Amino acid sequence: MQVSMSATAEQLSKYNSLLSILSNYGRVAVAFSSGVDSTFLLYAARAALSDNVVALTAASPVFPKRELNEAIDYCKRLGVEHRLIDIDELEIEGFAENPKNRCYICKKSLFAAFKKAADDMGIGVVLEGSNRDDEGDYRPGLLAIRELDIKSPLREADLYKDDIRALSVHFGLPTWDKPSFACLASRFPYGEMISYKKLEMVDKSEQLLLELGFKQFRVRIHGEDTFIARIEVPEDDIERFMQRDVRTKVNSELVRFGFSYVSLDLRGYRTGSMNEVLS
């Protein structure tokens, strides 16, 4: 990952614009997933608003356990009040059927729960961490965010992913080079049912790849009765993945997790690959 070790003057100017935007809010709740964007947003909100910041994190079956633990640890280090919001997406009507607007269904319920939690604490503003790059892909969840009047200050400050990573390096944030990890539901082809069992299979499989030293990857799950794992790693990692000891370990463990077949996507890792079938 090529990121400059020093932020440019333009990027620092964008950061100052972000602080100005945030300082106009009296007290805020930040939707915090421990990812690159939300970590940077939480850091900036703390810098702009001091103790007038509460982090909200979803404790749910589609949120990897390692990410939840990282969110808890970071809030402790930053000294930010942190609330876990229990939500089970599989109980939301229409979510488990995994329609093309699944992200809208999920985000609408999730951020409605965040707004209620914020309201209960007397907080009128909820922030989320999408950036300008998120405007280019198929992202129905952004519609739900607009409908609920959730604020997106990173987009408002014209911050792109590269800006956020560079500024994260500048401020010493641990997530500056953290790979992007969307929720586990994004590993399912549209129209195929999402279940607790399959979510657990994906979570365990991706944890294994992490433990084997891979940083960016996806384990896509295909099939309703017989399960196929379609693994994506960056092209530069394909050769290492194909080493006998690595692929043998991955195959045996994923079969143990419940997959019947384990495959490697020869096109490599790419964001939003499940959206490629959409017209």
Backbone torsions as a table, in degrees:
resi	resn	phi	psi	omega
1	MET	NA	119.1	-177.5
2	GLN	-93.6	105.4	177.5
3	VAL	-132.4	130.9	178.9
4	SER	-63.1	139.0	-179.6
5	MET	-75.7	-8.2	176.2
6	SER	-131.2	133.3	-179.7
7	ALA	-70.5	146.0	178.5
8	THR	-77.8	167.4	177.7
9	ALA	-62.0	-37.4	179.0
10	GLU	-65.2	-41.5	179.6
11	GLN	-66.6	-39.2	176.7
12	LEU	-66.5	-33.8	176.0
13	SER	-65.3	-40.2	176.5
14	LYS	-63.6	-38.7	178.2
15	TYR	-62.7	-42.2	178.0
16	ASN	-63.9	-35.7	175.5
17	SER	-64.5	-39.7	177.6
18	LEU	-61.8	-45.4	178.7
19	LEU	-60.8	-38.0	178.8
20	SER	-65.0	-42.4	178.0
21	ILE	-61.7	-47.0	-176.9
22	LEU	-67.0	-35.2	-176.3
23	SER	-68.0	-15.3	178.1
24	ASN	-78.4	-11.3	177.7
25	TYR	-94.1	137.9	-179.4
26	GLY	-72.0	-52.6	-179.6
27	ARG	-146.8	138.4	-173.5
28	VAL	-132.9	157.0	168.4
29	ALA	-113.9	130.8	-178.2
30	VAL	-108.4	123.1	173.4
31	ALA	-69.1	113.3	-168.9
32	PHE	-121.3	118.9	-178.2
33	SER	-110.5	-3.3	-175.6
34	SER	75.2	10.7	175.8
35	GLY	-80.8	179.1	-176.8
36	VAL	-58.0	-49.7	-174.2
37	ASP	-70.2	-48.3	-175.5
38	SER	-71.6	-28.6	175.6
39	THR	-66.9	-44.2	178.0
40	PHE	-63.8	-42.4	179.1
41	LEU	-63.0	-43.6	-180.0
42	LEU	-63.6	-41.6	177.6
43	TYR	-60.0	-46.8	-179.0
44	ALA	-65.9	-39.9	178.9
45	ALA	-63.3	-39.9	177.1
46	ARG	-63.8	-40.0	179.6
47	ALA	-66.7	-36.2	-176.5
48	ALA	-83.6	-33.0	-169.1
49	LEU	-121.6	1.5	177.5
50	SER	56.6	-121.8	-174.9
51	ASP	-82.8	1.4	-178.6
52	ASN	-87.1	39.2	-177.1
53	VAL	-134.5	132.6	173.1
54	VAL	-125.2	132.7	176.5
55	ALA	-93.9	136.0	178.1
56	LEU	-118.9	126.6	-179.1
57	THR	-127.5	134.8	178.4
58	ALA	-79.0	128.2	170.9
59	ALA	-100.8	101.9	-170.6
60	SER	-148.6	164.0	-178.5
61	PRO	-70.0	-14.4	179.5
62	VAL	-96.2	0.2	-179.5
63	PHE	-105.3	115.6	-177.1
64	PRO	-54.3	139.9	-177.4
65	LYS	-60.0	-36.5	-179.3
66	ARG	-64.5	-34.1	179.9
67	GLU	-70.5	-38.1	177.7
68	LEU	-62.5	-44.8	179.9
69	ASN	-64.1	-38.5	178.1
70	GLU	-65.4	-37.7	178.6
71	ALA	-63.4	-44.1	179.2
72	ILE	-61.8	-46.6	-177.9
73	ASP	-63.6	-42.5	-176.2
74	TYR	-67.0	-40.6	179.4
75	CYS	-63.0	-35.7	176.5
76	LYS	-64.3	-43.8	-179.0
77	ARG	-66.8	-36.9	-178.3
78	LEU	-80.3	-17.3	-178.8
79	GLY	76.0	35.5	-179.4
80	VAL	-107.1	136.4	174.5
81	GLU	-60.4	136.3	-172.5
82	HIS	-132.2	127.4	177.4
83	ARG	-119.0	131.6	173.9
84	LEU	-94.1	129.8	-179.0
85	ILE	-108.4	112.9	179.6
86	ASP	-74.4	125.1	177.0
87	ILE	-148.2	136.2	178.9
88	ASP	-115.4	101.0	-176.3
89	GLU	-61.1	-29.3	-178.3
90	LEU	-68.4	-14.0	176.3
91	GLU	-91.5	-5.0	178.2
92	ILE	-80.0	129.1	-177.1
93	GLU	-57.4	125.2	175.7
94	GLY	92.0	-15.5	-175.1
95	PHE	-70.0	-49.7	-174.3
96	ALA	-61.2	-26.7	178.8
97	GLU	-72.6	-12.4	171.3
98	ASN	59.3	54.7	176.8
99	PRO	-73.7	174.6	-177.4
100	LYS	-64.3	-24.7	178.9
101	ASN	-99.4	25.8	-179.9
102	ARG	-53.0	-41.9	-177.7
103	CYS	-64.1	-35.3	176.5
104	TYR	-64.0	-47.6	-179.3
105	ILE	-58.4	-44.2	-178.1
106	CYS	-67.5	-51.4	-176.7
107	LYS	-62.6	-35.6	-179.2
108	LYS	-63.4	-44.5	179.9
109	SER	-72.4	-41.5	-178.0
110	LEU	-63.2	-48.8	-176.8
111	PHE	-76.4	-23.0	171.0
112	ALA	-65.8	-39.2	176.8
113	ALA	-66.8	-38.8	177.3
114	PHE	-64.3	-42.3	-179.9
115	LYS	-63.2	-40.7	179.3
116	LYS	-63.9	-43.8	179.0
117	ALA	-62.0	-40.7	178.3
118	ALA	-65.4	-44.1	178.6
119	ASP	-59.2	-41.3	180.0
120	ASP	-62.7	-24.8	178.5
121	MET	-96.0	4.8	-179.2
122	GLY	76.5	23.6	179.8
123	ILE	-105.0	126.1	-175.7
124	GLY	-97.9	-4.3	-175.2
125	VAL	-127.0	126.8	174.8
126	VAL	-114.7	131.7	-179.0
127	LEU	-110.2	148.0	173.5
128	GLU	-134.7	163.3	-165.2
129	GLY	-104.5	25.5	177.3
130	SER	-67.8	148.3	-179.7
131	ASN	-118.2	-177.8	-174.2
132	ARG	-64.1	-29.6	178.2
133	ASP	-65.6	-25.7	-178.4
134	ASP	-70.2	-11.0	-178.4
135	GLU	-80.2	-8.6	-173.8
136	GLY	-93.4	-21.7	-176.5
137	ASP	-97.7	174.5	174.9
138	TYR	-74.2	106.0	-175.8
139	ARG	-135.7	79.4	-179.7
140	PRO	-63.8	-19.3	178.8
141	GLY	-63.4	-26.4	179.2
142	LEU	-65.2	-29.3	177.0
143	LEU	-64.7	-43.5	178.8
144	ALA	-62.3	-38.5	179.6
145	ILE	-63.2	-42.5	177.7
146	ARG	-65.7	-42.7	-178.1
147	GLU	-62.2	-33.7	-178.5
148	LEU	-90.4	1.9	179.9
149	ASP	59.5	40.5	172.0
150	ILE	-80.2	135.5	-176.5
151	LYS	-86.1	142.5	-179.7
152	SER	-123.2	75.3	-172.2
153	PRO	-66.2	-26.5	178.7
154	LEU	-66.8	-40.3	175.6
155	ARG	-68.2	-40.0	-179.5
156	GLU	-62.5	-32.7	179.4
157	ALA	-87.5	7.7	176.4
158	ASP	63.3	37.5	-179.4
159	LEU	-94.0	128.4	175.5
160	TYR	-101.0	170.1	-177.5
161	LYS	-57.6	-44.0	-179.9
162	ASP	-62.3	-36.6	176.1
163	ASP	-61.9	-44.5	-176.1
164	ILE	-66.4	-40.3	178.1
165	ARG	-66.1	-44.1	-179.8
166	ALA	-62.7	-42.7	178.7
167	LEU	-69.4	-31.8	176.5
168	SER	-65.7	-38.1	173.6
169	VAL	-61.7	-46.6	-177.3
170	HIS	-57.0	-40.4	-176.7
171	PHE	-96.0	5.4	175.5
172	GLY	72.2	31.1	-179.8
173	LEU	-79.5	138.6	-174.6
174	PRO	-69.6	-12.9	-175.2
175	THR	-96.3	8.0	-172.5
176	TRP	-56.7	-34.1	-179.9
177	ASP	-113.2	17.1	-179.5
178	LYS	-69.8	132.8	177.7
179	PRO	-64.5	158.9	177.2
180	SER	-80.2	131.7	177.3
181	PHE	-132.3	103.8	174.9
182	ALA	-74.0	170.2	-178.9
183	CYS	-62.3	157.7	-174.7
184	LEU	-63.1	-23.2	179.5
185	ALA	-64.7	-22.1	-179.6
186	SER	-72.1	-4.2	178.8
187	ARG	-87.5	-1.8	-174.8
188	PHE	-104.4	136.2	173.3
189	PRO	-64.5	141.6	177.9
190	TYR	-56.1	136.2	178.2
191	GLY	94.6	-13.9	176.9
192	GLU	-96.0	135.0	-173.3
193	MET	-61.1	140.6	173.5
194	ILE	-98.3	132.3	179.6
195	SER	-135.6	163.3	177.9
196	TYR	-60.7	-41.5	-178.9
197	LYS	-59.6	-48.3	-176.8
198	LYS	-69.8	-34.9	175.3
199	LEU	-61.8	-41.4	179.7
200	GLU	-66.4	-38.2	178.4
201	MET	-61.4	-45.1	179.8
202	VAL	-65.3	-45.0	-178.5
203	ASP	-60.2	-46.6	179.4
204	LYS	-63.8	-39.4	-177.9
205	SER	-66.9	-41.9	-179.8
206	GLU	-72.1	-32.1	175.0
207	GLN	-63.5	-38.7	177.9
208	LEU	-61.6	-46.0	179.8
209	LEU	-61.5	-37.9	177.4
210	LEU	-62.8	-44.4	-179.7
211	GLU	-67.0	-24.7	177.8
212	LEU	-83.8	-0.2	174.2
213	GLY	100.1	1.3	176.4
214	PHE	-79.2	142.3	-177.3
215	LYS	-105.4	-42.6	-179.1
216	GLN	-117.1	127.0	-177.2
217	PHE	-169.3	168.3	168.6
218	ARG	-143.3	143.2	168.8
219	VAL	-113.5	102.2	179.2
220	ARG	-86.2	140.4	-178.6
221	ILE	-113.5	129.1	-179.2
222	HIS	-125.0	142.0	175.5
223	GLY	111.7	150.9	-179.7
224	GLU	-103.8	-34.5	179.6
225	ASP	-117.0	-47.4	173.9
226	THR	-101.0	121.5	-170.5
227	PHE	-99.1	133.1	178.2
228	ILE	-115.8	130.6	173.8
229	ALA	-96.2	126.1	174.9
230	ARG	-112.5	105.8	-172.9
231	ILE	-93.3	132.3	174.8
232	GLU	-113.9	125.9	169.8
233	VAL	-130.4	156.4	177.6
234	PRO	-56.9	151.7	-177.9
235	GLU	-53.9	-36.4	-178.9
236	ASP	-66.9	-17.6	-178.8
237	ASP	-99.0	-6.0	-175.4
238	ILE	-62.8	-42.7	-179.2
239	GLU	-61.7	-43.0	178.6
240	ARG	-66.4	-39.3	179.0
241	PHE	-59.3	-36.0	-175.6
242	MET	-81.1	-1.3	173.3
243	GLN	-60.9	141.6	-170.2
244	ARG	-55.4	-45.5	-176.1
245	ASP	-67.3	-34.7	-179.1
246	VAL	-71.3	-53.0	-175.7
247	ARG	-67.1	-31.0	177.0
248	THR	-67.0	-43.0	178.3
249	LYS	-62.8	-47.7	-179.0
250	VAL	-60.9	-46.1	-178.4
251	ASN	-62.0	-48.4	-175.9
252	SER	-65.2	-39.5	-178.9
253	GLU	-70.6	-41.4	-179.2
254	LEU	-68.0	-34.3	173.9
255	VAL	-63.8	-40.4	177.6
256	ARG	-64.0	-32.6	178.8
257	PHE	-73.4	-17.2	177.5
258	GLY	128.7	-2.3	178.2
259	PHE	-79.9	140.9	175.6
260	SER	-87.5	-34.2	-179.6
261	TYR	-134.2	144.5	-180.0
262	VAL	-126.4	123.1	-176.5
263	SER	-129.3	158.5	175.8
264	LEU	-112.4	127.1	178.4
265	ASP	-75.3	116.6	-175.0
266	LEU	-73.4	-10.1	175.2
267	ARG	-82.0	-11.0	177.9
268	GLY	83.2	179.7	-179.4
269	TYR	-69.6	139.4	172.6
270	ARG	-156.6	142.6	179.6
271	THR	-71.9	146.1	174.3
272	GLY	65.3	29.7	-177.4
273	SER	-65.5	-24.3	177.0
274	MET	-69.7	-16.8	179.1
275	ASN	-85.0	-6.7	-176.7
276	GLU	-65.7	-23.1	-179.9
277	VAL	-83.8	-8.7	-179.4
278	LEU	-80.2	141.1	177.9
279	SER	-85.2	NA	NA
